[in-house]
């Protein structure tokens, strides 16, 4: 990828709001820094010029009733106004960060004391408290007011920091840092703090805005400094001399416009930064994505022609040239690239590949559940002839679970921990069938639990009262509650022991036969999947590299990657040398030229390193993306000893 392209892709997350906000604040800062050097401060003194003059060549924004040049007064009022916000923001973020880190990372009495104190402080009406304090000052001082605002607004920052730290301190990277001998302070500053930078910046912007707003409110009430000129005091004097009623728009409008620009600029920066560090928020504001038009397909596509003859009729689910892209700071990452396959009613298809090859991304895209920074860039997903990528959001929602059900990856974590099992199953039913009599719902819940091998009493339990295998069966029960025609199972046996894996797969097989549903089983355990499926597809680097009937693929694999996957499976007799696949999967942002598997392939030749292989059908019911075909009728022998020398386990 060229530098120009990387720069263009990276800038796709820099939203117009961020750019506009930075420009507005930069211009205001420029005025605050250079403005006082370019104007005559004497014109801002009372009686310096003739009062009540409209804008003219000598007074660009006119003069006020006190004989001051409005333009000069506005320029000189910007720096102290910004200074108020900066002081309040720094104090608020500094105190909030320190106390939030202590409360979140060191639970116990420090957390209890800080939370109690912050709760009490948040109950204090800040503006009313400020009015009482400033009103008792002999000479109101905006710097003192800004400091007080900072001390009053830190609880919000501290609570946000504490919540983030509580979440991060239990994550795997923190555990590994401790396991590697890192001290608690080292973990705090090296592992946790960098993840808090976006929140700290957002909190600072919020505190700056609050500081300017609060001090300005005091000034408008006449509790500001008579010595230091600010935008708030300008508004106070316009009110005092009835500038609005007298039609002196040139007096009251400039300070209001400048204050509005400051607030708008800060808001746009905060929103733009949120989008930059967390692209998923763009889901709330859908925007048009570049979508590649799917290639023209003949009535019988390659995916349909390759379907083994199972006697089950036409395909119920067809995927044609599906493309899914992730937007990342380093560039666009194509996680699924022109994948095509088809599944007939009642068929079991497996989809295998190493971690990171795009299996889960493909599964979520089939139901149009891709979330930013991922988006579907092209292709078709046809269910009973309807393109799921083109139907309305309401229609796709009605099809989910009722017609196509998803058993998600890590489905044991998909259950709501504070809701009993029964209501969770009922919610799924009610979402599609509407409110039913409670007795009927109870019967339906008991029925689906029985189908997956659980007693009806499980409906009264919470998820934490179930074992891993029982949780998996509950998720399966939700998936089959409305008798879908297609079930997509994304690694349904992950994190389960081998005995429970077998039980779960037997249950899934029994349900599939009972419902007559088609199943797409996704995983990386070829040994387990091969015992369940009729057909199998092999994914590598986001592409489908081989497809065919499971027995044909196991007996005679066409692609070298498939052969190595099969050869890496251990045998019970222990006579076969156990070897792995040499090298590592390629980075999808920096794919090698030609075939993505070429750097790891023991059969690669010159063409493999320069030309991407097309998916072809060398035999009935088979597909393969490899340059060895059609010149070869079968895969040449692979020297296991040569691979063993490079990778030996």
C-alpha positions as CSV (number, residue, x, y, z in Angstrom):
1,X,0.0,0.0,0.0
2,X,1.5,3.4,-1.0
3,X,2.1,6.2,1.5
4,X,-0.5,8.3,-0.2
5,X,-3.2,5.6,0.1
6,X,-2.3,5.0,3.7
7,X,-2.6,8.7,4.5
8,X,-6.0,8.9,2.6
9,X,-7.4,5.9,4.5
10,X,-6.1,7.0,7.8
11,X,-7.7,10.4,7.4
12,X,-11.1,8.7,6.8
13,X,-11.5,8.6,10.6
14,X,-10.7,12.3,10.9
15,X,-14.3,13.6,10.7
16,X,-15.3,17.1,9.3
17,X,-16.5,18.0,12.8
18,X,-13.0,17.5,14.3
19,X,-11.4,19.5,11.5
20,X,-13.9,22.3,11.8
21,X,-13.7,22.4,15.6
22,X,-9.9,22.6,15.5
23,X,-10.0,25.4,12.9
24,X,-12.5,27.4,15.1
25,X,-10.5,27.0,18.3
26,X,-7.2,27.6,16.5
27,X,-8.5,30.9,15.1
28,X,-9.8,31.9,18.5
29,X,-6.4,31.1,20.1
30,X,-4.7,33.0,17.4
31,X,-6.9,36.0,18.3
32,X,-6.2,35.6,22.0
33,X,-2.4,35.5,21.4
34,X,-1.9,38.1,18.7
35,X,-5.0,40.2,19.1
36,X,-3.8,42.2,22.1
37,X,-0.6,43.0,20.3
38,X,-2.5,44.5,17.3
39,X,-5.0,46.7,19.0
40,X,-4.6,49.8,21.2
41,X,-5.7,48.8,24.7
42,X,-6.5,52.4,25.6
43,X,-9.6,52.3,23.3
44,X,-11.1,49.7,25.7
45,X,-11.1,52.1,28.6
46,X,-14.2,54.0,29.7
47,X,-14.5,57.3,27.9
48,X,-11.8,56.6,25.4
49,X,-14.0,57.3,22.4
50,X,-17.3,58.8,21.6
51,X,-20.1,56.6,23.0
52,X,-23.0,54.9,21.1
53,X,-21.5,55.0,17.6
54,X,-22.5,52.4,15.1
55,X,-19.8,50.4,13.1
56,X,-17.7,52.6,10.9
57,X,-14.2,52.7,9.3
58,X,-12.7,54.2,12.5
59,X,-14.7,51.8,14.9
60,X,-15.2,48.5,13.1
61,X,-17.8,47.2,15.6
62,X,-18.9,50.6,16.9
63,X,-18.7,51.9,20.4
64,X,-20.7,51.2,23.6
65,X,-22.5,53.5,26.0
66,X,-19.4,53.8,28.2
67,X,-17.3,55.2,25.4
68,X,-15.3,52.0,24.6
69,X,-14.4,50.6,21.2
70,X,-16.3,47.3,21.0
71,X,-13.8,45.6,18.7
72,X,-10.9,46.3,21.0
73,X,-12.9,45.3,24.0
74,X,-13.8,41.9,22.4
75,X,-10.2,41.2,21.4
76,X,-8.9,42.0,24.9
77,X,-11.8,39.9,26.5
78,X,-11.0,36.7,24.7
79,X,-7.7,35.7,26.6
80,X,-9.1,36.0,30.1
81,X,-12.2,34.1,29.1
82,X,-10.1,31.2,27.7
83,X,-7.8,31.4,30.7
84,X,-10.8,30.8,33.0
85,X,-11.7,27.6,31.1
86,X,-8.1,26.3,31.0
87,X,-7.6,26.8,34.8
88,X,-10.9,25.1,35.6
89,X,-10.2,22.2,33.2
90,X,-6.7,21.5,34.4
91,X,-7.8,21.5,38.1
92,X,-10.8,19.3,37.4
93,X,-9.0,16.7,35.3
94,X,-5.9,16.6,37.6
95,X,-8.0,16.0,40.8
96,X,-10.4,13.7,39.0
97,X,-7.6,11.6,37.4
98,X,-5.7,11.1,40.6
99,X,-8.7,10.2,42.7
100,X,-10.3,8.2,40.0
101,X,-7.1,6.1,39.6
102,X,-6.9,5.5,43.3
103,X,-10.6,4.6,43.6
104,X,-10.5,2.2,40.6
105,X,-7.2,0.6,41.1
106,X,-7.0,0.3,44.8
107,X,-10.5,-0.9,46.0
108,X,-11.4,-0.9,49.7
109,X,-11.6,2.1,52.0
110,X,-10.0,4.5,49.6
111,X,-12.6,3.8,47.0
112,X,-15.4,4.1,49.6
113,X,-14.1,7.4,50.9
114,X,-13.6,8.9,47.4
115,X,-17.0,7.8,46.2
116,X,-18.8,9.1,49.2
117,X,-17.1,12.5,49.0
118,X,-17.7,12.8,45.3
119,X,-21.4,11.8,45.7
120,X,-21.8,14.5,48.4
121,X,-20.0,17.1,46.2
122,X,-22.2,16.3,43.2
123,X,-25.3,17.0,45.2
124,X,-24.1,20.5,45.8
125,X,-25.7,23.0,43.3
126,X,-22.5,24.4,41.8
127,X,-23.9,27.7,40.5
128,X,-25.8,28.5,43.7
129,X,-22.7,27.7,45.7
130,X,-20.6,29.9,43.4
131,X,-23.0,32.8,43.8
132,X,-22.8,32.6,47.6
133,X,-19.0,32.5,47.6
134,X,-18.3,35.2,45.0
135,X,-21.0,37.5,46.4
136,X,-19.1,37.6,49.8
137,X,-15.8,38.6,48.1
138,X,-14.9,42.2,48.5
139,X,-13.5,42.3,44.9
140,X,-14.7,39.4,42.7
141,X,-11.8,37.6,41.1
142,X,-12.4,35.4,38.0
143,X,-9.3,33.3,38.6
144,X,-10.5,32.4,42.1
145,X,-13.9,31.6,40.5
146,X,-12.2,29.3,38.0
147,X,-10.3,27.5,40.7
148,X,-13.6,26.9,42.6
149,X,-15.3,25.6,39.4
150,X,-12.4,23.1,39.0
151,X,-12.8,21.9,42.5
152,X,-16.6,21.5,42.1
153,X,-16.5,19.6,38.8
154,X,-13.8,16.9,39.4
155,X,-16.3,14.3,40.7
156,X,-17.7,13.7,37.2
157,X,-14.2,13.1,35.9
158,X,-13.3,10.9,38.8
159,X,-16.3,8.7,38.4
160,X,-15.6,8.2,34.7
161,X,-12.0,7.4,35.3
162,X,-12.9,5.0,38.1
163,X,-15.4,3.1,35.9
164,X,-12.8,2.7,33.1
165,X,-10.1,1.5,35.6
166,X,-12.4,-1.0,37.2
167,X,-13.0,-2.5,33.8
168,X,-9.4,-2.5,32.6
169,X,-7.8,-3.8,35.8
170,X,-9.5,-7.2,35.1
171,X,-8.4,-7.5,31.5
172,X,-6.0,-10.0,30.1
173,X,-3.2,-7.5,29.3
174,X,-3.2,-6.3,32.9
175,X,-3.1,-9.8,34.2
176,X,-0.2,-10.7,31.9
177,X,1.7,-7.5,33.1
178,X,1.3,-8.7,36.7
179,X,2.4,-12.2,35.7
180,X,5.5,-10.7,34.1
181,X,6.5,-9.2,37.4
182,X,5.3,-5.6,36.8
183,X,4.7,-3.6,40.0
184,X,1.2,-2.2,40.7
185,X,2.4,1.4,39.9
186,X,4.0,0.1,36.7
187,X,0.8,-1.6,35.7
188,X,-1.1,1.6,36.5
189,X,1.1,4.0,34.5
190,X,2.3,1.7,31.7
191,X,-0.8,-0.4,31.0
192,X,-3.8,1.5,32.3
193,X,-3.0,5.2,31.9
194,X,-2.5,5.1,28.1
195,X,-6.0,3.7,27.7
196,X,-7.4,6.7,29.6
197,X,-6.1,9.4,27.4
198,X,-9.3,9.8,25.3
199,X,-11.4,10.0,28.4
200,X,-9.0,12.5,30.0
201,X,-9.1,14.7,26.9
202,X,-12.9,14.6,26.7
203,X,-13.1,15.4,30.4
204,X,-10.8,18.3,30.0
205,X,-12.9,19.8,27.2
206,X,-16.0,19.3,29.3
207,X,-14.4,21.0,32.3
208,X,-13.2,23.9,30.1
209,X,-16.7,24.4,28.8
210,X,-18.2,24.2,32.3
211,X,-15.7,26.7,33.6
212,X,-16.4,29.3,31.0
213,X,-20.1,28.8,31.3
214,X,-20.2,29.0,35.1
215,X,-17.9,32.1,35.4
216,X,-19.8,33.8,32.5
217,X,-23.1,33.1,34.3
218,X,-21.7,34.9,37.4
219,X,-20.5,37.8,35.3
220,X,-23.9,38.2,33.6
221,X,-25.4,38.5,37.1
222,X,-22.9,41.3,37.9
223,X,-20.6,39.1,40.1
224,X,-17.6,39.4,37.8
225,X,-14.4,41.4,38.0
226,X,-14.5,45.1,37.2
227,X,-10.8,45.1,36.5
228,X,-10.3,42.2,34.1
229,X,-12.3,42.5,30.9
230,X,-14.2,39.3,29.8
231,X,-16.9,38.4,27.4
232,X,-19.3,37.7,30.3
233,X,-18.8,41.2,31.7
234,X,-19.4,42.7,28.2
235,X,-22.8,41.0,28.1
236,X,-23.5,42.3,31.7
237,X,-22.9,45.9,30.6
238,X,-25.1,45.5,27.5
239,X,-27.9,44.3,29.8
240,X,-27.2,47.1,32.3
241,X,-27.5,49.8,29.6
242,X,-30.4,48.1,27.7
243,X,-28.4,47.7,24.5
244,X,-31.1,45.3,23.0
245,X,-33.9,47.7,23.7
246,X,-31.9,50.6,22.2
247,X,-31.1,48.7,19.0
248,X,-27.4,48.7,19.6
249,X,-26.8,45.3,18.0
250,X,-23.1,46.0,17.4
251,X,-22.6,46.0,21.2
252,X,-24.3,42.9,22.4
253,X,-23.9,40.5,19.4
254,X,-20.0,40.3,19.1
255,X,-19.4,38.8,22.6
256,X,-22.3,36.4,22.2
257,X,-21.0,35.2,18.8
258,X,-17.5,34.7,20.1
259,X,-18.7,32.7,23.1
260,X,-21.0,30.6,20.8
261,X,-18.0,29.9,18.6
262,X,-15.9,28.8,21.6
263,X,-18.6,26.4,22.7
264,X,-19.3,25.1,19.2
265,X,-15.6,24.5,18.6
266,X,-15.1,22.6,21.8
267,X,-18.1,20.5,21.1
268,X,-17.0,19.6,17.6
269,X,-13.5,18.7,18.8
270,X,-15.0,16.5,21.5
271,X,-17.3,14.7,19.1
272,X,-14.5,14.3,16.5
273,X,-12.1,12.9,19.0
274,X,-14.8,10.4,20.2
275,X,-15.2,9.2,16.6
276,X,-11.4,9.0,16.0
277,X,-10.6,6.9,19.1
278,X,-13.9,4.9,19.0
279,X,-15.1,4.4,15.4
280,X,-18.1,2.3,16.7
281,X,-20.0,5.4,17.6
282,X,-20.6,6.1,13.9
283,X,-23.3,3.4,14.1
284,X,-25.5,6.0,15.6
285,X,-25.1,8.2,12.5
286,X,-25.2,5.9,9.5
287,X,-23.4,7.3,6.5
288,X,-23.0,6.1,3.0
289,X,-20.2,3.6,2.5
290,X,-18.4,2.9,-0.7
291,X,-20.1,-0.2,-2.0
292,X,-18.6,-2.3,-4.8
293,X,-21.2,-3.5,-7.2
294,X,-21.3,-7.3,-7.3
295,X,-19.9,-8.9,-10.4
296,X,-22.5,-10.1,-12.9
297,X,-23.4,-13.7,-12.2
298,X,-24.8,-16.2,-14.6
299,X,-28.0,-18.0,-13.6
300,X,-26.0,-20.9,-12.3
301,X,-23.0,-19.4,-10.4
302,X,-19.8,-21.3,-9.6
303,X,-20.9,-21.7,-6.0
304,X,-24.1,-23.3,-7.2
305,X,-22.4,-25.6,-9.7
306,X,-20.0,-26.8,-7.1
307,X,-22.8,-28.0,-4.8
308,X,-22.6,-31.8,-4.2
309,X,-25.8,-33.6,-5.3
310,X,-27.5,-34.3,-2.0
311,X,-31.0,-34.4,-3.4
312,X,-32.2,-31.5,-1.2
313,X,-33.1,-29.1,-4.1
314,X,-32.0,-25.6,-4.7
315,X,-29.8,-23.6,-2.3
316,X,-31.6,-21.8,0.6
317,X,-28.6,-19.6,1.3
318,X,-26.3,-18.2,-1.4
319,X,-23.3,-16.0,-0.7
320,X,-21.9,-14.3,-3.8
321,X,-18.7,-12.3,-3.9
322,X,-19.1,-11.0,-0.3
323,X,-16.6,-8.4,0.8
324,X,-16.2,-7.0,4.3
325,X,-13.8,-4.2,5.1
326,X,-12.4,-2.8,8.4
327,X,-11.4,0.8,8.6
328,X,-8.2,1.0,10.7
329,X,-5.7,3.9,11.3
330,X,-3.1,2.0,9.2
331,X,-5.5,1.5,6.2
332,X,-8.5,-0.5,5.0
333,X,-8.3,-4.2,5.9
334,X,-10.3,-6.6,3.7
335,X,-11.3,-9.3,6.2
336,X,-13.6,-11.1,3.7
337,X,-12.6,-11.0,0.1
338,X,-15.0,-12.1,-2.7
339,X,-16.3,-15.2,-0.8
340,X,-19.0,-17.3,-2.5
341,X,-20.7,-20.5,-1.4
342,X,-24.2,-21.9,-1.2
343,X,-26.1,-24.2,1.2
344,X,-29.1,-26.3,0.5
345,X,-32.0,-26.9,2.9
346,X,-31.1,-29.5,5.4
347,X,-27.4,-29.4,4.5
348,X,-24.5,-29.1,7.1
349,X,-21.6,-27.0,5.8
350,X,-18.4,-26.4,7.7
351,X,-16.2,-23.3,7.4
352,X,-12.7,-23.7,8.9
353,X,-9.5,-21.7,9.0
354,X,-6.9,-20.3,11.4
355,X,-7.7,-17.5,13.8
356,X,-8.0,-14.1,12.0
357,X,-9.0,-15.6,8.6
358,X,-12.4,-13.9,8.6
359,X,-14.7,-16.6,9.9
360,X,-16.6,-14.6,12.5
361,X,-16.6,-11.5,10.3
362,X,-18.3,-13.5,7.6
363,X,-20.9,-14.9,10.1
364,X,-21.9,-11.5,11.3
365,X,-22.0,-10.1,7.8
366,X,-24.5,-12.8,6.7
367,X,-27.1,-11.3,9.1
368,X,-25.9,-7.7,8.4
369,X,-24.6,-7.4,11.9
370,X,-21.3,-5.9,11.0
371,X,-20.5,-2.9,13.2
372,X,-18.1,0.0,12.6
373,X,-15.2,0.0,11.9
374,X,-16.4,-3.0,9.8
375,X,-18.7,-2.5,6.8
376,X,-20.0,-4.7,4.0
377,X,-18.3,-3.3,0.8
378,X,-20.0,-5.5,-1.8
379,X,-21.6,-8.8,-2.7
380,X,-24.9,-10.5,-2.2
381,X,-26.4,-12.7,0.6
382,X,-29.5,-14.4,-0.9
383,X,-31.9,-16.2,1.4
384,X,-34.8,-17.8,-0.5
385,X,-34.0,-15.5,-3.4
386,X,-34.0,-12.2,-1.3
387,X,-30.8,-10.2,-1.0
388,X,-30.4,-9.6,2.7
389,X,-28.0,-6.8,2.0
390,X,-30.6,-4.8,0.2
391,X,-33.8,-5.3,2.3
392,X,-34.9,-2.7,4.8
393,X,-33.7,-2.8,8.4
394,X,-37.2,-3.8,9.6
395,X,-37.3,-6.7,7.2
396,X,-33.8,-8.0,8.1
397,X,-34.7,-7.7,11.8
398,X,-37.8,-9.8,11.3
399,X,-35.7,-12.5,9.6
400,X,-33.1,-12.8,12.3
401,X,-33.8,-15.7,14.6
402,X,-37.1,-16.5,13.0
403,X,-35.6,-17.6,9.6
404,X,-31.8,-17.4,10.2
405,X,-30.5,-17.9,13.7
406,X,-27.0,-17.1,15.0
407,X,-25.2,-19.0,17.7
408,X,-22.4,-16.5,18.4
409,X,-18.8,-17.0,19.3
410,X,-18.2,-17.1,23.0
411,X,-22.0,-17.6,23.4
412,X,-21.6,-18.5,27.0
413,X,-21.1,-14.8,27.6
414,X,-24.2,-13.9,25.5
415,X,-26.6,-14.4,28.3
416,X,-27.7,-11.5,30.5
417,X,-26.2,-12.2,33.9
418,X,-29.0,-10.5,35.9
419,X,-32.0,-12.1,34.2
420,X,-33.2,-15.6,34.6
421,X,-33.0,-18.0,31.7
422,X,-36.8,-18.2,31.1
423,X,-37.4,-14.5,30.6
424,X,-34.4,-14.4,28.2
425,X,-36.0,-17.1,26.0
426,X,-39.4,-15.4,26.3
427,X,-38.0,-12.1,25.2
428,X,-36.7,-13.6,22.0
429,X,-40.1,-15.2,21.3
430,X,-42.1,-12.0,22.1
431,X,-39.8,-9.9,19.8
432,X,-41.2,-11.8,16.8
433,X,-44.5,-13.2,17.8
434,X,-45.8,-10.4,20.1
435,X,-47.2,-10.8,23.5
436,X,-48.6,-14.3,24.1
437,X,-50.4,-15.8,27.1
438,X,-48.0,-16.4,29.9
439,X,-48.9,-20.1,30.1
440,X,-48.2,-20.5,26.4
441,X,-44.8,-18.8,26.8
442,X,-43.9,-21.1,29.7
443,X,-44.8,-24.1,27.7
444,X,-42.7,-22.9,24.8
445,X,-39.7,-22.3,27.1
446,X,-40.0,-25.7,28.6
447,X,-40.3,-27.3,25.2
448,X,-37.1,-25.7,23.8
449,X,-35.1,-26.4,26.9
450,X,-36.2,-30.1,26.7
451,X,-35.1,-30.2,23.1
452,X,-31.6,-29.2,24.0
453,X,-31.4,-31.7,26.8
454,X,-32.1,-29.4,29.8
455,X,-34.8,-29.8,32.4
456,X,-37.6,-27.2,32.4
457,X,-36.5,-26.1,35.9
458,X,-33.4,-24.4,34.3
459,X,-35.7,-21.6,33.2
460,X,-35.8,-20.3,36.9
461,X,-32.0,-20.2,37.2
462,X,-29.5,-17.4,36.5
463,X,-26.7,-17.9,34.1
464,X,-24.1,-18.0,36.8
465,X,-25.8,-21.1,38.2
466,X,-25.2,-23.1,35.0
467,X,-22.1,-24.9,33.8
468,X,-20.4,-23.9,30.5
469,X,-22.1,-26.7,28.6
470,X,-25.5,-25.8,30.0
471,X,-25.1,-22.1,29.0
472,X,-24.2,-23.2,25.5
473,X,-27.4,-25.3,25.4
474,X,-29.4,-22.4,26.6
475,X,-28.0,-20.2,23.7
476,X,-28.9,-23.1,21.3
477,X,-32.4,-23.2,22.8
478,X,-32.9,-19.4,22.1
479,X,-31.6,-20.0,18.5
480,X,-34.1,-22.7,17.7
481,X,-37.1,-21.2,19.6
482,X,-38.7,-20.1,16.4
483,X,-37.7,-23.1,14.3
484,X,-35.4,-21.2,11.8
485,X,-34.5,-22.5,8.4
486,X,-30.8,-21.7,8.7
487,X,-28.6,-21.9,11.8
488,X,-25.2,-20.2,11.8
489,X,-23.0,-21.7,14.6
490,X,-19.8,-19.7,15.2
491,X,-17.5,-21.9,17.1
492,X,-20.2,-23.2,19.4
493,X,-17.8,-25.4,21.4
494,X,-15.2,-22.8,22.2
495,X,-13.9,-22.9,25.8
496,X,-15.6,-26.3,26.4
497,X,-13.8,-29.6,27.3
498,X,-13.7,-32.4,24.7
499,X,-16.5,-34.4,26.4
500,X,-18.9,-31.4,26.5
501,X,-17.9,-30.5,23.0
502,X,-19.0,-33.9,21.8
503,X,-22.3,-33.6,23.7
504,X,-23.0,-30.1,22.3
505,X,-22.3,-31.2,18.7
506,X,-24.6,-34.2,19.1
507,X,-27.3,-31.9,20.4
508,X,-26.8,-29.6,17.5
509,X,-27.0,-32.5,15.1
510,X,-30.2,-33.8,16.6
511,X,-31.8,-30.4,16.4
512,X,-30.7,-29.9,12.8
513,X,-32.4,-33.2,11.8
514,X,-35.5,-32.4,13.8
515,X,-35.9,-29.0,12.3
516,X,-34.7,-29.8,8.8
517,X,-32.6,-26.7,9.0
518,X,-29.4,-25.9,7.1
519,X,-26.4,-25.4,9.3
520,X,-23.3,-23.3,8.7
521,X,-20.7,-24.5,11.3
522,X,-17.7,-22.2,11.8
523,X,-14.6,-23.2,13.6
524,X,-10.9,-24.1,13.5
525,X,-11.1,-27.7,14.8
526,X,-11.1,-29.6,11.6
527,X,-11.3,-32.9,13.4
528,X,-14.5,-32.0,15.3
529,X,-16.2,-30.3,12.4
530,X,-15.4,-33.1,9.9
531,X,-17.6,-35.5,12.0
532,X,-20.6,-33.2,11.7
533,X,-20.8,-31.6,8.3
534,X,-21.6,-32.7,4.7
535,X,-19.6,-30.1,2.9
536,X,-16.7,-28.0,4.0
537,X,-15.1,-24.6,2.9
538,X,-11.6,-23.6,3.9
539,X,-10.8,-19.9,4.5
540,X,-7.4,-18.4,4.3
541,X,-6.6,-14.6,4.6
542,X,-10.3,-13.8,4.0
543,X,-10.6,-15.9,0.8
544,X,-12.3,-19.2,0.2
545,X,-9.4,-21.5,-1.0
546,X,-11.2,-24.8,-1.2
547,X,-14.7,-26.2,-1.1
548,X,-16.3,-29.7,-1.5
549,X,-17.9,-32.7,0.1
550,X,-16.3,-33.4,3.4
551,X,-15.3,-37.0,2.6
552,X,-13.8,-36.0,-0.8
553,X,-11.8,-33.2,0.8
554,X,-10.5,-35.4,3.6
555,X,-9.5,-38.2,1.2
556,X,-8.2,-36.0,-1.6
557,X,-7.6,-32.4,-0.7
558,X,-6.8,-30.1,-3.6
559,X,-5.2,-27.1,-1.8
560,X,-1.8,-27.4,0.0
561,X,-3.2,-25.5,2.9
562,X,-6.0,-28.0,3.3
563,X,-3.6,-30.9,3.1
564,X,-1.4,-29.4,5.8
565,X,-4.5,-28.8,8.0
566,X,-5.4,-32.4,7.7
567,X,-1.8,-33.6,8.3
568,X,-1.6,-31.5,11.4
569,X,-4.3,-33.5,13.1
570,X,-2.9,-36.1,15.6
571,X,-3.8,-39.8,15.3
572,X,-4.8,-42.2,18.1
573,X,-2.1,-44.7,17.2
574,X,0.6,-42.1,17.6
575,X,2.5,-43.4,14.6
576,X,2.2,-40.2,12.5
577,X,4.7,-37.4,13.2
578,X,2.9,-34.4,14.5
579,X,3.8,-31.3,12.6
580,X,2.4,-27.8,12.2
581,X,2.1,-25.4,9.2
582,X,5.3,-23.4,8.7
583,X,5.2,-19.7,9.1
584,X,2.4,-17.4,10.2
585,X,-0.8,-16.2,8.5
586,X,-0.2,-13.0,6.6
587,X,-1.1,-9.5,7.9
588,X,-4.3,-8.6,5.9
589,X,-3.0,-5.0,5.6
590,X,0.1,-6.2,3.9
591,X,-0.7,-9.3,1.9
592,X,2.2,-10.8,-0.2
593,X,1.9,-10.5,-4.0
594,X,0.2,-13.4,-5.7
595,X,-1.2,-16.2,-3.6
596,X,-1.5,-15.2,0.1
597,X,-0.4,-18.8,1.1
598,X,2.7,-18.8,-1.1
599,X,5.2,-17.8,1.5
600,X,4.2,-20.9,3.6
601,X,3.4,-23.3,0.8
602,X,5.9,-26.2,0.2
603,X,4.6,-26.5,-3.4
604,X,4.8,-22.8,-4.4
605,X,6.4,-21.9,-7.7
606,X,7.2,-18.7,-9.5
607,X,3.6,-18.0,-10.6
608,X,2.3,-18.3,-7.0
609,X,4.4,-15.3,-6.0
610,X,3.1,-12.9,-8.7
611,X,-0.5,-13.9,-9.6
612,X,-3.6,-14.3,-7.4
613,X,-5.2,-17.7,-8.1
614,X,-8.8,-17.7,-9.2
615,X,-11.4,-20.0,-7.7
616,X,-12.0,-22.8,-10.2
617,X,-13.8,-26.1,-10.3
618,X,-11.4,-28.9,-11.3
619,X,-14.0,-31.6,-10.5
620,X,-17.7,-32.0,-10.0
621,X,-18.7,-30.6,-6.6
622,X,-15.2,-29.2,-5.9
623,X,-13.7,-25.7,-5.9
624,X,-10.1,-24.7,-5.3
625,X,-8.0,-21.5,-5.6
626,X,-4.6,-22.8,-6.6
627,X,-2.3,-22.4,-9.6
628,X,-1.6,-26.2,-9.6
629,X,-4.9,-26.6,-11.4
630,X,-6.1,-27.5,-14.1
631,X,-2.6,-28.7,-15.1
632,X,-2.8,-31.3,-12.2
633,X,-5.6,-33.7,-11.5
634,X,-4.6,-34.1,-7.9
635,X,-2.4,-32.5,-5.3
636,X,1.3,-33.5,-5.7
637,X,2.9,-35.2,-2.6
638,X,4.1,-32.8,0.1
639,X,7.3,-33.7,1.9
640,X,6.4,-33.8,5.6
641,X,10.0,-34.2,6.6
642,X,10.9,-30.9,5.0
643,X,8.1,-29.2,6.9
644,X,9.2,-31.0,10.1
645,X,12.6,-29.5,9.8
646,X,11.1,-26.0,9.9
647,X,8.2,-26.5,12.3
648,X,8.3,-29.4,14.8
649,X,6.1,-29.6,17.8
